[in-house]
């Protein structure tokens, strides 16, 4: 049977979001219908809102909910199961065919999504984007695991594979950056250097494990990172003392920070000691110029991390265990809550930098 849903819709020609009451279709063989409790509000949705588009769009890509219907080919979840919806395939090795992105008939026609849509009190998604979780998990704050935590913490533990005692610098400590801080702490990194323009966010990051905070509006963050990580007994190819982070993560994606993370990394030495790694985590919106000479002679690396290189079936239980053990304080990380009717207010607050951690939508049922 069909499911009545209230869905946030981004019109083709306007950035003003509207809420439509729609009928979700019966699930096809590979689809799951989920009644949602909460959804994260991700900064990447701002890019979608302000980008040109050829059709209306349905938004959101991380949530926690309960299964209400499943298609005939769905075997890993059943009605009544607690689940998390995410935009990354849960177990890509088991795919027999690529998962299908959700589309939905709205008042303007066919609205498209980036794999899933979770700004809705009910959603329908390909089974690969639906992850079964323990029925006793928190119904609200766990929603941000499906993007913020996965992207930030995953970049540290999966993409970079940070080891105990290695130094880490994290540019931008919103929800994704705070999750990277937690990932670095869980990996045993030291020091863990947070970089931001907001002193309150820097202080907040220390609650999650940052050992140092650098306000990039007050001082050169690259020079400050080097000062904190100098090793006077080791030298680079130019016979300068080694300085710089083993790993620098850009959780913002603007040109300035993308161009800072490579020089923030330490240099290598003739293959005997490789240089540091710069990891791009935030969604880039501009071109970037990198110092190729620095990358070459210091054997540095500039790599991307999409979705924290995560396999949700494998990684989500680990993040939930961190929360259960008190290592990942999602209650503190979620700093703002909105109803679906407040979605435009929520987006405005995000644009104005008023969300110190992560904001969520909560749905009443």
Secondary structure, 3 states (H helix, E strand, C coil): CCEEEEEEEECCCCCCEEEEEEEECCCCCCEEEEEEEEEEECCHHHHHHHCCCCCCEECCCEEEEEEEEECCCCCCCCCCCEEEEECCCCCHHHCCCCCCCCEEEECCEEEECCCCCCCECEEEEEHHHEEECCCCCCCCHHHHHHCHHHHHHHHHHHHHCCCCCCCEEEECCCHHHHHHHHHHHHHCCCCEEEEECCHHHHHHHHHHCCCEEEECCCCCHHHHHHHHCCEEEEECCCCCEECCECEEEECCCCHHHHHHCCCCECCCECCCECCCEEEECCCCCCCCCCCHHHHHHCCCEEEECCHHHCCHHHHHHHHHHHHHHCCCCHHHHEEEEEEHHHHHHHHHHHHCCCCCCEEEEECCC
